[in-house]
Amino acid sequence: NYGRKILLYLISLIVILGGYELFRLSYFQDILPNTFYAKGLQSVENGSLWLKPHHLAKGIFGPAGVGGLLGLGTLSNWHWRKGHWNHQLKVLTVLTTIGALQFILMPYDHLDWYRYATLFIAAGIWLSLLSLDLLIQKVPFLTDRKVLTASLLTVGTTIYLFFSFNLSLERSKAPVVPLQDIMDRAELVKEIAERDDIQQPTVLTPDAGGFLLTEGITVYALPGLCNKKLALTYGKDQGAFEHYIFEELQPDIITLHGLWTEESGLLENKQFQTSYQLAYSQPESKLLIYVRN
């Protein structure tokens, strides 16, 4: 009966995942997502692999970091040796482990442990709370001294919430461009294309998502999230990157802003300087829109 359930699960998984990969092969001629190339391969040389356990630990335990993770491991081992290992702890341990492996194997991401680590953080916090609750139930010293136990939990929770609040506040100040602003820029690009009589305009932009919601524009994502060639050359091979843009893609319009203006290096390219002219600029957002001559 158990084997039959596993077989049914595997058949369902193969049908869904297999269908998705067949679509990728037929449409993109590749089984890996474009973000795999855009984010770059995991590199041990830059130390990111060794930073990941630190990020994971902070995602659950805040300022306690790796110390909290080691404490959870010790507590889990104690529960296992004492025979306290119930079904809930087993399931949460499996989910936490899967989440950790998923995060460690994914390419390093500038948003640290929030992106790709959701499963680990959610399951890990739940596992930590249940393990702690079980510890309080099983250790007479903690059970008899309810005031001391409650005080320690309150202090720990307060520190954690303070850390989480400060981190959320820090993230809220990050320069994230609202989706509506991107869509407004896409409409502006359409107006510029109509003004210059450009039929079916193509645009190279770092803000592909908002542009893709606007009809009548062919969009190329500057960092390569939707284009493998751009992803393989952006920030890695400037010559090949610029050759592909100016010799093969030849976008009608290029938009740049903020760090993308400097990182792309396009403004220093001689072919760009002779082939494109500035059509619009917005000083407050540092937005630049160029049109091909």
Secondary structure, DSSP 8 states (H G I E B T S, - for coil): -HHHHHHHHHHHHHHHHHHHHHHHHHHHS-SS-HHHHHH----TTTTHHHHHHHHHHHHHHGGGHHHHHHHHHHHHHHHHHHT---HHHHHHHHHHHHHHHHHHHS---TTTTTSS-HHHHHHHHHHHHHHHHHHHHH-HHHHH-HHHHHHHHHHHHHHHHHHHHHHHHHHHTS----HHHHHHHHHHHHHHHHHTT-SS-EEEES-HHHHHTSTT-EEEETTSTT-HHHHHHTTT-HHHHHHIIIIII--SEEEE-THHHHHH-GGG-HHHHHHEEEEEEETTTTEEEEEE-
